Amino acid sequence: MIRKFFYLQKSDRKVILALLAVIVIALTIIFLTGEENDETNTLVSADSIGTSAPRQQHRDSFRRQPYRERTVYVRTKVVYRDTAYQRGHSLADAEHDSLRAFYQPKIRRGEHVILNMADTTQLKMVPGIGPYFARKIMEYGERLGGYVSVDQLDEIENFPLESKQYLTIEAPSPVKLDINHLSLNELKRHPYINFFQARAITDYRRLHGPLRSLDDLRLSKDFPQEAIARLVPYVQF
């Protein structure tokens, strides 16, 4: 066979040698690639075994914990929204706030926080109130000029109404609006005065002079009796 090879023309011998070289290179690449895959598979398998063992130990340790400790662990997951993310959505601020509030130190039933004198730290001690609602209470109180009734908290969106039983009002002293001198824009900044009510006040002053009482506005369609009643603590003449 080898002898016949030398009887071939020189060009034929070159073609055969080139084909043999290509075959040898291909076999070498296949051999080396196979070894790398084996090493990779070995590493992946080892990693999987290495991580599964601690997880199994953690599960065994968790099962041996007292029931109370196990319950606290699960609740901690809820606080950090793990279950919400597993459901595919995040909690709203108000919903998350009520969950966080449950795990903070709280006052007991029968105890109270003075709403019109409290800061955010004291408000967060009320069951159902966390940082979110504590901030909302303070912000709305500033807009009002101070709280005169616990029921004003109903005006905060999604406020947990069951928390009102832990709050009380003492000696309210709200900021008063000088209703006869404030401009339309200044009047409508108050939560209890909208644009049309502010315009009714300024129109009355222009046509009839200073108001002596909010009852002067009772004939205005923009001031029903309930609107006048809730504004009374916040005005002066």
C-alpha positions in Angstrom: 0.0 0.0 0.0 2.8 2.4 1.0 4.7 1.4 -2.2 1.6 2.3 -4.4 1.5 5.7 -2.6 4.9 6.6 -4.1 3.8 5.6 -7.5 1.1 8.3 -7.4 1.6 11.6 -9.0 3.0 14.3 -6.8 -0.2 16.4 -6.8 -2.3 13.3 -5.7 0.1 12.6 -2.8 -0.3 16.2 -1.6 -4.1 15.9 -1.6 -4.0 12.7 0.4 -1.6 14.1 2.9 -3.7 17.2 3.4 -6.8 15.1 4.0 -5.0 13.0 6.6 -3.8 16.2 8.3 -7.4 17.5 8.5 -8.6 14.2 10.0 -5.9 14.2 12.6 -6.6 17.8 13.6 -10.3 17.1 13.9 -9.8 14.0 16.0 -7.5 16.0 18.3 -10.1 18.8 18.8 -12.8 16.3 19.6 -10.7 14.6 22.1 -9.7 17.8 23.9 -13.2 19.2 23.9 -14.5 16.0 25.4 -12.1 16.2 28.3 -13.1 19.9 29.1 -16.8 18.9 29.1 -16.0 16.1 31.6 -14.2 18.5 33.9 -17.1 21.1 33.6 -19.7 18.4 34.4 -17.7 17.3 37.4 -17.5 20.8 38.7 -21.2 21.4 38.3 -22.0 18.2 40.0 -19.7 19.0 42.9 -21.2 22.5 43.3 -24.6 21.1 43.4 -23.7 18.6 46.0 -21.8 21.2 48.0 -24.8 23.6 48.1 -27.5 21.0 48.7 -25.9 19.7 51.9 -26.0 23.1 53.9 -29.6 23.6 52.7 -30.6 20.2 54.0 -28.8 20.9 57.3 -30.7 24.2 57.5 -34.0 22.4 57.0 -33.2 19.9 59.7 -32.2 22.6 62.1 -35.4 24.6 61.3 -37.6 21.6 62.1 -35.9 21.1 65.4 -36.7 24.8 66.4 -39.6 25.4 68.9 -42.8 26.3 67.2 -42.8 29.9 68.3 -39.4 30.6 66.8 -40.4 29.0 63.6 -43.5 31.3 63.4 -41.4 34.4 63.9 -39.1 33.4 61.1 -42.0 33.1 58.7 -43.5 36.4 59.8 -40.1 38.1 59.1 -40.3 37.0 55.5 -43.8 38.6 55.2 -42.4 41.9 56.5 -39.8 42.1 53.8 -42.4 41.4 51.1 -41.0 38.0 50.1 -44.5 36.5 49.7 -45.6 39.5 47.8 -42.8 39.1 45.2 -43.6 35.4 44.9 -47.1 36.4 44.0 -45.7 38.6 41.3 -46.5 42.0 42.7 -45.2 44.4 45.3 -47.3 45.6 48.3 -48.7 49.1 48.2 -47.2 51.6 50.7 -50.2 51.5 53.0 -50.4 47.7 52.9 -46.7 47.3 53.6 -46.9 49.9 56.4 -49.6 48.0 58.2 -47.5 44.8 58.1 -44.4 46.6 59.4 -46.4 48.3 62.1 -47.5 44.9 63.5 -43.9 44.0 64.5 -43.0 47.3 66.2 -43.5 47.9 69.9 -47.1 49.0 70.5 -49.2 50.5 73.2 -51.9 48.2 74.7 -55.6 48.4 74.5 -56.8 51.2 76.8 -53.7 53.2 76.4 -53.7 56.3 74.2 -51.5 58.7 72.2 -52.5 62.4 72.1 -53.0 63.0 68.4 -52.6 66.8 68.4 -49.4 66.6 70.4 -47.7 63.4 69.1 -44.6 63.2 66.9 -43.9 60.3 64.4 -42.1 58.2 67.0 -45.1 58.3 69.3 -47.6 57.7 66.5 -45.7 54.5 65.4 -46.5 53.1 68.8 -50.2 52.9 67.9 -51.3 49.5 66.6 -51.7 49.6 62.8 -49.6 52.7 62.3 -46.1 52.5 60.9 -43.7 55.0 59.3 -45.9 55.6 56.3 -49.1 56.5 58.2 -47.2 58.3 60.9 -45.8 60.6 58.2 -49.2 61.1 56.6 -50.8 62.0 59.9 -48.1 64.7 60.5 -48.4 66.1 57.0 -52.2 66.3 57.1 -52.1 67.9 60.5 -49.8 70.6 59.2 -52.1 71.3 56.3 -55.1 71.5 58.7 -53.3 73.7 61.2 -53.7 71.0 63.9 -56.2 68.3 64.7 -59.4 69.0 66.6 -61.0 65.6 66.3 -59.7 62.0 65.9 -62.3 61.5 63.2 -60.3 63.8 60.9 -58.0 60.8 60.3 -60.8 59.4 58.2 -59.8 61.9 55.6 -56.4 60.2 55.1 -56.7 57.7 52.2 -56.6 54.1 53.4 -56.1 55.0 57.0 -56.6 52.0 59.3 -59.7 53.0 61.2 -59.2 50.5 64.0 -56.2 52.6 65.0 -58.4 55.5 66.1 -59.3 53.8 69.3 -55.7 54.3 70.5 -55.7 58.1 69.8 -57.2 61.0 71.7 -57.4 64.8 71.5 -56.5 67.1 74.4 -56.8 70.9 74.5 -56.8 71.5 70.8 -55.4 74.9 69.6 -55.5 74.9 65.8 -54.0 77.6 63.7 -56.6 80.1 62.8 -57.2 81.6 59.3 -57.8 85.3 59.1 -60.6 84.8 56.7 -61.3 88.5 56.1 -57.7 89.3 54.9 -56.4 86.2 53.1 -56.3 86.1 49.3 -58.2 83.5 47.2 -55.0 81.5 46.7 -54.1 81.6 50.4 -57.6 80.5 51.4 -57.8 77.5 49.1 -54.6 76.0 50.5 -56.6 74.8 53.5 -57.9 71.3 53.1 -61.5 72.4 54.0 -61.6 75.3 51.5 -61.7 74.5 47.8 -61.4 77.0 44.9 -65.2 77.7 44.7 -65.5 78.2 48.4 -62.5 80.6 48.4 -64.1 82.5 45.6 -67.4 82.7 47.5 -65.6 84.2 50.5 -63.7 86.8 48.5 -66.9 87.7 46.5 -68.8 88.2 49.7 -66.1 90.5 51.1 -66.1 92.5 47.9 -69.9 92.9 47.9 -70.8 93.0 51.6 -67.6 93.8 53.5 -65.9 91.7 56.1 -67.6 88.5 57.4 -68.7 88.5 61.0 -69.5 84.8 61.1 -69.4 81.8 58.8 -73.2 81.9 58.9 -72.9 84.8 56.5 -72.1 82.2 53.9 -75.0 79.9 54.6 -76.9 81.1 51.6 -74.0 80.2 49.3 -74.4 76.9 47.4 -70.7 76.3 48.0 -71.1 76.2 51.8 -73.6 73.5 53.0 -74.0 73.3 56.7 -71.5 70.4 57.2 -68.8 72.5 55.3 -69.4 75.4 57.6 -69.3 73.2 60.8 -66.0 71.6 60.1 -64.4 75.0 59.1 -65.5 76.8 62.3 -62.5 75.7 64.5 -60.0 77.0 61.9 -61.2 80.6 61.2 -61.1 83.9 63.0 -62.7 87.3 62.2 
